[in-house]
Amino acid sequence: MSHTSRRAFLRTLAGGAAASAITPRFLWAAPPLRLEEPLTAAVLGAGRQGRAILSELSKIDGLQIVAVCDPKESRRRSGLRRARGAEGFSDHRAALDKKPDLAFVATPSHLHKAVAGDALAADCHVYCEAPLATTVADCQALASAARESTRVFHTGMLGRTNPIYKLARSFVRGGAIRDITGLRAQHNRKTSWRAPANTPAEEAALNWRLDPTVSIGLEGEWGTHQFDVAHWFLGAYPTAVSGNGSIQMHRDGREVFDTVTLELAFPGERRLTYGATLANSFEDTYELFQGTMGTVKLAHTAGWLFKEADAATQGWEVYANRQHFHNEAGITLIADATKLAAQDKLKDGVGLPSPPLFYGLESFLKSVSEDAPVTCSADEGLRAAVVGIKAHEAVTSGTTVAIDPDLLKSRG
C-alpha cells in the first residue's frame, strides 16, 4: 500500500457494521527465501514444535540441517525424516559439536536457558522458542548472554513477524480505531497436554507442562505469546496482573490448571482480559483490540477490522467479498482488490500462504544472512516471559501480582 493510499485509508477507516479482513498485498507473490551463502543448522528438540520447525526450514534454499536432537528416540527418528542427511543426537551438546551456524531451540521451556546458552557459547546464531525461560532469573541470564554475544538471537514471538499482524498494527497505531478502550484474548483448545509414557522418567520428560515444579501453565506457555501482541501494539507493558484457575475437565491427578482467566492492567487504565482452556475449542485463539472507532480481531492467519456503525462507506468496499459474522455483514478487505477482481481471484488473496511459524524463521534467517534488524530480541523475549511468569504467579495464588518494571530489564 503506498504512503498516499494508506494515509487516505487510515483517514477514512471509521465506520460500518462490518468486518474487513486484513491481508497484506505482498503475500501472494513473495518469492521463497534463498540464502546467499549456505548455512548449517541444528534443531534441538524434535517434539511437535521442533518437527514443525523442521518442516518450515525445508522450504529455505541454501539451509542444510546437520543435526537433530531429542532424548526420545521415536521423536528423533521422526525429526530426521524431515531432515535428509542430518545426524541424530540424544544430547544437545553432542549436536553442537557438529559446529552448526544456527541452532533452533525447541526443547521444553524450562530447558531453554541451558540449551540456548550452550548454543550461544558454541558460537551459533540462535532461534529460541518462547517463552524465553520459565523463571525470571533464567530469563535475565539468557538475555544477558545474548546481549554479550556477537551472534543473532531471535525469540520466537510469532505475532511480531506475522505479516497480517504487522499490517494490523500499522492500522491501529495509525489511528484506524482511534483510542483503544479494551483488549481481549483467548486460547481455547480441547486437548489434555498429556502424552503416554512408559516410565516415570519418560513421564517427567514428556509431560513437563503438567509438572508444577517447572511449568508456567497455559498463562505462561500460550499467554506469553498473546500478551506480547498487546505489548507490541500498545508500546507498553502491564503494571499488574490478577488471575485464577481451575481444573474443569482433566481430573487425572494433575495440579496445573486446565482453565484460567486473567486481567492485565496496562497504563492509561486499559485492561486485557484473557481466558484459556484445555476443555473447549470454541473460537480457538485470537486477540482483540477495541477502540472508539472500531475493533481489530486477529487469529493467526487472518485479521478483521470491525468498523463502527456511523462511518461512511469506503470506496474500496465495492471490490470486497462479503461474509456474515453472526448478525453483521463482514467485508473482506484485500489489498490490490481491483486487480484481483479483474482476474476473478479475490478469494485467493485471503489468509497467509505459509504458517505464522515460517515468517518467524524467515525473519531470523534474514537477520543472519542479510544483517536485517532482529525482529524480536532476547530482551523482548525477556519482557514477554516475565509477564507470563507473573501471570502464572497470579493464577496459582489467586491474587493480584504487581509487575516491577525493573524485572523487565536485562542484566547487562
C-alpha positions as CSV (number, residue, x, y, z in Angstrom):
1,M,0.0,0.0,0.0
2,S,1.5,3.4,-1.0
3,H,2.0,6.1,1.6
4,T,-0.7,8.2,-0.1
5,S,-3.3,5.4,-0.3
6,R,-2.5,4.2,3.2
7,R,-2.9,7.7,4.6
8,A,-6.2,8.1,2.8
9,F,-7.3,4.7,4.0
10,L,-6.5,5.5,7.6
11,R,-8.2,8.9,7.3
12,T,-11.4,7.2,6.2
13,L,-11.4,4.0,8.2
14,A,-14.1,4.6,10.8
15,G,-17.5,3.0,10.3
16,G,-20.0,0.5,9.2
17,A,-21.4,-2.6,11.0
18,A,-19.0,-4.8,9.0
19,A,-15.7,-6.6,9.3
20,S,-12.8,-6.2,6.9
21,A,-10.2,-9.0,6.6
22,I,-6.7,-7.6,6.8
23,T,-4.4,-9.2,4.2
24,P,-1.1,-7.6,3.0
25,R,-0.7,-7.4,-0.7
26,F,2.8,-8.9,-1.0
27,L,1.8,-12.3,0.4
28,W,0.7,-13.9,-2.8
29,A,3.8,-13.1,-4.9
30,A,6.5,-13.4,-2.3
31,P,9.4,-15.5,-3.6
32,P,10.8,-18.3,-1.4
33,L,13.8,-17.3,0.8
34,R,17.1,-18.2,-0.8
35,L,20.2,-17.8,1.3
36,E,23.1,-16.1,-0.5
37,E,25.6,-18.1,1.5
38,P,24.9,-21.7,2.6
39,L,24.3,-22.2,6.3
40,T,24.1,-25.3,8.5
41,A,21.7,-25.8,11.4
42,A,20.9,-28.0,14.4
43,V,17.4,-28.4,15.6
44,L,17.5,-29.0,19.3
45,G,14.2,-30.6,20.3
46,A,12.1,-32.8,18.0
47,G,8.7,-32.7,19.7
48,R,5.7,-31.2,17.9
49,Q,7.2,-27.7,17.6
50,G,10.7,-28.9,16.7
51,R,9.2,-31.0,13.9
52,A,7.1,-28.0,12.7
53,I,10.3,-26.0,12.6
54,L,12.0,-28.7,10.5
55,S,9.1,-28.8,8.1
56,E,9.2,-25.0,7.6
57,L,13.0,-25.0,7.2
58,S,12.7,-27.4,4.4
59,K,11.3,-24.5,2.4
60,I,14.5,-22.5,2.7
61,D,17.0,-22.9,-0.2
62,G,20.6,-23.0,1.0
63,L,20.0,-24.3,4.5
64,Q,21.3,-27.7,5.5
65,I,20.1,-29.4,8.7
66,V,23.2,-31.3,10.0
67,A,21.8,-32.3,13.5
68,V,18.5,-33.2,15.0
69,C,18.5,-33.7,18.8
70,D,15.9,-35.2,21.1
71,P,16.3,-37.6,24.0
72,K,13.3,-39.7,22.9
73,E,14.3,-42.0,20.0
74,S,10.9,-42.0,18.3
75,R,10.8,-38.2,18.1
76,R,14.4,-38.1,17.0
77,R,13.6,-40.5,14.1
78,S,10.6,-38.5,13.2
79,G,12.6,-35.4,13.1
80,L,15.3,-37.0,10.9
81,R,12.7,-38.0,8.4
82,R,12.3,-34.2,7.8
83,A,16.0,-33.5,7.5
84,R,17.7,-35.6,4.9
85,G,21.4,-36.1,5.6
86,A,21.2,-34.9,9.2
87,E,22.6,-36.9,12.1
88,G,20.6,-37.7,15.2
89,F,21.7,-37.0,18.8
90,S,20.2,-37.5,22.3
91,D,22.3,-34.8,23.9
92,H,22.3,-31.2,22.6
93,R,25.9,-30.7,23.4
94,A,26.9,-33.5,21.1
95,A,24.7,-31.9,18.4
96,L,26.5,-28.6,18.9
97,D,29.9,-30.4,18.4
98,K,28.8,-30.5,14.7
99,K,29.6,-26.8,14.8
100,P,26.4,-25.6,13.1
101,D,26.0,-22.0,12.1
102,L,22.5,-21.9,13.5
103,A,20.7,-23.5,16.4
104,F,16.9,-23.7,16.7
105,V,15.9,-24.4,20.3
106,A,12.6,-26.2,20.7
107,T,13.1,-28.0,23.9
108,P,10.8,-27.9,26.9
109,S,10.6,-24.2,28.1
110,H,12.4,-24.8,31.4
111,L,15.4,-26.1,29.5
112,H,15.7,-23.0,27.2
113,K,18.3,-21.2,29.3
114,A,20.7,-24.1,29.4
115,V,20.3,-25.2,25.8
116,A,20.2,-21.8,24.2
117,G,23.0,-20.7,26.4
118,D,25.2,-23.6,25.3
119,A,24.3,-22.8,21.7
120,L,25.5,-19.2,22.1
121,A,28.7,-20.4,23.8
122,A,29.2,-22.7,20.7
123,D,29.1,-19.5,18.6
124,C,25.8,-20.3,17.0
125,H,23.1,-17.9,15.9
126,V,20.1,-18.8,18.0
127,Y,16.4,-19.0,17.3
128,C,14.7,-19.8,20.7
129,E,11.1,-20.7,21.1
130,A,9.0,-18.7,23.5
131,P,8.7,-18.3,26.4
132,L,12.3,-17.4,26.7
133,A,12.5,-19.3,30.0
134,T,10.3,-20.1,33.0
135,T,12.0,-18.2,35.8
136,V,12.9,-14.6,36.0
137,A,16.5,-15.4,36.8
138,D,16.8,-17.7,33.8
139,C,15.3,-15.1,31.5
140,Q,17.6,-12.4,32.8
141,A,20.7,-14.7,32.5
142,L,19.8,-15.8,28.9
143,A,19.0,-12.2,27.8
144,S,22.4,-11.0,29.2
145,A,24.2,-13.8,27.4
146,A,22.6,-12.9,24.2
147,R,23.5,-9.2,24.6
148,E,27.1,-10.1,25.2
149,S,27.3,-12.4,22.2
150,T,28.1,-11.3,18.7
151,R,25.6,-13.7,17.3
152,V,22.0,-13.1,16.3
153,F,19.5,-14.2,19.0
154,H,15.8,-14.3,18.0
155,T,12.9,-15.1,20.3
156,G,10.0,-16.9,18.6
157,M,7.2,-14.4,19.4
158,L,5.3,-15.1,16.2
159,G,2.9,-12.1,16.4
160,R,5.8,-9.7,15.7
161,T,6.7,-11.4,12.4
162,N,3.2,-12.3,11.2
163,P,2.6,-10.2,8.1
164,I,-1.1,-9.8,8.9
165,Y,-0.4,-8.7,12.5
166,K,2.2,-6.2,11.2
167,L,-0.3,-4.7,8.9
168,A,-3.0,-4.6,11.6
169,R,-0.6,-2.9,14.0
170,S,0.2,-0.2,11.4
171,F,-3.6,0.5,11.2
172,V,-4.0,0.5,15.0
173,R,-1.0,2.7,15.7
174,G,-2.0,4.9,12.8
175,G,-5.3,5.7,14.4
176,A,-7.7,3.4,12.5
177,I,-9.7,2.5,15.6
178,R,-8.8,5.7,17.5
179,D,-8.5,5.3,21.2
180,I,-8.1,1.8,22.5
181,T,-10.6,1.2,25.2
182,G,-10.3,-2.6,25.8
183,L,-8.4,-5.7,24.9
184,R,-9.4,-9.4,24.9
185,A,-7.6,-12.6,24.0
186,Q,-8.2,-16.3,24.4
187,H,-6.7,-19.7,23.7
188,N,-9.3,-22.5,23.6
189,R,-8.1,-25.9,22.5
190,K,-9.6,-29.1,23.8
191,T,-6.7,-31.4,24.5
192,S,-5.1,-33.0,27.5
193,W,-1.5,-31.8,27.3
194,R,-0.7,-35.4,28.5
195,A,1.4,-37.8,26.4
196,P,1.5,-41.5,27.1
197,A,4.6,-42.5,29.0
198,N,6.0,-45.9,29.9
199,T,8.3,-45.0,32.8
200,P,8.4,-42.2,35.5
201,A,11.5,-40.7,33.7
202,E,9.6,-40.6,30.4
203,E,6.6,-39.1,32.2
204,A,8.7,-36.3,33.5
205,A,10.3,-35.7,30.2
206,L,7.2,-35.8,28.0
207,N,4.7,-34.2,30.4
208,W,6.7,-31.3,31.7
209,R,3.8,-28.9,31.1
210,L,1.9,-30.7,33.8
211,D,4.8,-30.6,36.3
212,P,4.1,-27.7,38.7
213,T,7.7,-27.5,39.6
214,V,8.7,-26.4,36.1
215,S,5.5,-25.5,34.2
216,I,4.2,-22.0,34.0
217,G,0.8,-23.2,32.7
218,L,-1.5,-22.0,29.9
219,E,-0.9,-18.5,31.0
220,G,2.9,-18.8,30.5
221,E,3.1,-21.2,27.6
222,W,0.3,-19.6,25.5
223,G,-0.4,-16.4,27.3
224,T,3.1,-15.1,26.9
225,H,2.7,-15.1,23.1
226,Q,-0.7,-13.4,23.2
227,F,0.2,-10.8,25.9
228,D,3.2,-9.9,23.7
229,V,0.8,-8.9,20.9
230,A,-0.7,-6.4,23.3
231,H,2.7,-5.2,24.4
232,W,3.7,-4.7,20.7
233,F,0.5,-2.9,19.6
234,L,0.3,-0.6,22.7
235,G,4.0,0.0,23.1
236,A,3.6,-0.6,26.8
237,Y,3.8,-3.4,29.4
238,P,1.3,-4.2,32.2
239,T,1.9,-3.0,35.7
240,A,-0.1,-5.7,37.4
241,V,-2.0,-9.0,36.7
242,S,-4.7,-10.8,38.6
243,G,-6.0,-14.3,37.8
244,N,-7.4,-17.6,38.9
245,G,-7.6,-21.1,37.6
246,S,-9.3,-24.4,38.0
247,I,-9.5,-28.0,36.7
248,Q,-12.7,-28.2,34.7
249,M,-12.2,-31.4,32.6
250,H,-8.9,-33.2,33.1
251,R,-9.3,-34.7,36.6
252,D,-6.4,-37.1,36.3
253,G,-4.4,-36.0,39.3
254,R,-2.8,-33.0,37.7
255,E,-2.1,-29.8,39.6
256,V,-1.6,-27.5,36.7
257,F,-4.9,-25.8,35.8
258,D,-6.7,-26.7,32.6
259,T,-8.7,-23.5,32.6
260,V,-7.5,-20.0,33.5
261,T,-8.8,-16.4,33.5
262,L,-6.7,-13.3,33.9
263,E,-6.8,-9.5,33.8
264,L,-3.7,-7.5,32.9
265,A,-3.6,-3.8,33.9
266,F,-1.9,-1.5,31.4
267,P,-1.0,2.2,31.7
268,G,-3.9,4.5,30.8
269,E,-6.5,2.4,32.6
270,R,-6.6,-0.1,29.8
271,R,-7.1,-3.7,30.6
272,L,-6.6,-7.0,28.8
273,T,-9.0,-9.8,29.8
274,Y,-7.7,-13.3,29.0
275,G,-9.0,-16.8,29.1
276,A,-7.5,-20.1,28.2
277,T,-8.8,-23.6,28.5
278,L,-7.9,-27.2,27.5
279,A,-11.6,-28.2,28.0
280,N,-13.2,-26.5,25.0
281,S,-12.2,-25.4,21.5
282,F,-14.8,-22.7,20.7
283,E,-13.3,-19.8,18.7
284,D,-9.8,-21.2,19.2
285,T,-7.2,-18.5,19.6
286,Y,-7.5,-14.8,19.0
287,E,-6.5,-11.3,20.1
288,L,-9.0,-8.4,20.0
289,F,-8.4,-4.6,20.3
290,Q,-11.5,-2.4,20.9
291,G,-11.3,1.3,20.0
292,T,-13.7,4.2,19.9
293,M,-13.9,4.0,16.1
294,G,-13.6,0.3,15.5
295,T,-12.3,-3.1,16.6
296,V,-9.4,-5.3,15.3
297,K,-9.5,-9.1,15.8
298,L,-6.5,-11.2,14.9
299,A,-6.5,-15.0,14.6
300,H,-3.0,-16.2,13.4
301,T,-3.7,-16.4,9.7
302,A,-6.5,-13.8,9.4
303,G,-7.4,-10.4,10.7
304,W,-10.6,-8.3,10.7
305,L,-11.4,-4.7,11.2
306,F,-15.0,-4.2,12.5
307,K,-16.0,-0.6,11.8
308,E,-18.4,1.4,14.0
309,A,-21.8,2.0,12.5
310,D,-21.6,5.7,12.0
311,A,-18.8,5.6,9.4
312,A,-19.2,6.5,5.8
313,T,-18.9,3.7,3.2
314,Q,-15.4,3.4,1.7
315,G,-14.6,3.3,-2.0
316,W,-12.7,0.0,-1.7
317,E,-15.8,-1.7,-0.4
318,V,-17.2,-2.2,-3.9
319,Y,-14.4,-4.7,-4.6
320,A,-14.7,-6.6,-1.4
321,N,-16.1,-10.0,-0.7
322,R,-18.9,-10.1,1.8
323,Q,-19.2,-12.6,4.6
324,H,-21.5,-12.9,7.6
325,F,-20.4,-12.7,11.2
326,H,-23.4,-13.6,13.3
327,N,-25.9,-10.8,12.5
328,E,-23.4,-8.5,10.8
329,A,-22.2,-8.3,7.2
330,G,-18.5,-8.8,7.0
331,I,-16.4,-7.1,4.3
332,T,-13.3,-8.9,3.3
333,L,-10.6,-6.3,2.7
334,I,-7.9,-7.4,0.3
335,A,-5.1,-5.2,-0.9
336,D,-4.9,-5.0,-4.7
337,A,-8.6,-5.9,-4.8
338,T,-9.2,-4.1,-8.1
339,K,-6.5,-6.2,-9.8
340,L,-7.6,-9.4,-8.2
341,A,-11.3,-8.8,-9.0
342,A,-10.4,-8.4,-12.7
343,Q,-8.7,-11.8,-12.5
344,D,-11.5,-13.3,-10.6
345,K,-9.1,-14.2,-7.8
346,L,-10.4,-12.1,-4.8
347,K,-10.7,-15.2,-2.6
348,D,-7.1,-16.2,-3.4
349,G,-5.9,-13.1,-1.5
350,V,-7.3,-14.1,1.9
351,G,-5.0,-15.6,4.6
352,L,-1.4,-16.5,4.8
353,P,0.3,-18.8,2.2
354,S,2.5,-20.2,4.9
355,P,2.0,-20.9,8.7
356,P,2.9,-18.0,11.0
357,L,6.0,-20.0,12.1
358,F,7.5,-19.7,8.7
359,Y,7.7,-15.9,8.9
360,G,9.4,-16.0,12.3
361,L,12.1,-18.4,10.9
362,E,12.4,-16.3,7.8
363,S,12.9,-13.1,9.8
364,F,15.6,-14.8,11.9
365,L,17.4,-16.1,8.8
366,K,17.3,-12.6,7.2
367,S,18.9,-11.2,10.3
368,V,21.7,-13.7,10.0
369,S,22.2,-13.7,6.2
370,E,21.2,-10.2,5.3
371,D,22.0,-8.3,8.5
372,A,18.4,-7.3,8.8
373,P,17.3,-5.9,12.2
374,V,16.3,-8.6,14.8
375,T,12.5,-8.5,14.9
376,C,12.2,-10.0,18.4
377,S,15.4,-9.9,20.5
378,A,16.2,-11.7,23.7
379,D,15.4,-8.6,25.6
380,E,11.9,-8.6,24.1
381,G,11.6,-12.3,24.9
382,L,12.7,-11.5,28.5
383,R,10.0,-8.9,28.9
384,A,7.3,-11.1,27.4
385,A,8.3,-14.1,29.5
386,V,8.4,-12.1,32.8
387,V,4.8,-11.0,32.1
388,G,3.9,-14.7,31.6
389,I,5.7,-15.7,34.7
390,K,3.9,-13.1,36.8
391,A,0.6,-14.1,35.2
392,H,1.3,-17.7,36.4
393,E,2.0,-16.4,39.9
394,A,-1.3,-14.6,39.9
395,V,-3.2,-17.7,38.7
396,T,-1.6,-20.0,41.2
397,S,-2.1,-17.6,44.1
398,G,-5.5,-16.3,43.1
399,T,-4.2,-12.7,43.8
400,T,-3.1,-9.6,42.1
401,V,0.6,-9.5,41.4
402,A,2.5,-6.3,40.7
403,I,5.0,-6.3,37.8
404,D,8.1,-4.4,38.8
405,P,9.4,-2.6,35.7
406,D,12.9,-3.4,36.9
407,L,12.2,-7.0,36.2
408,L,11.7,-6.2,32.5
409,K,15.4,-5.1,32.2
410,S,18.2,-7.4,31.1
411,R,21.2,-7.6,33.4
412,G,23.9,-6.1,31.2
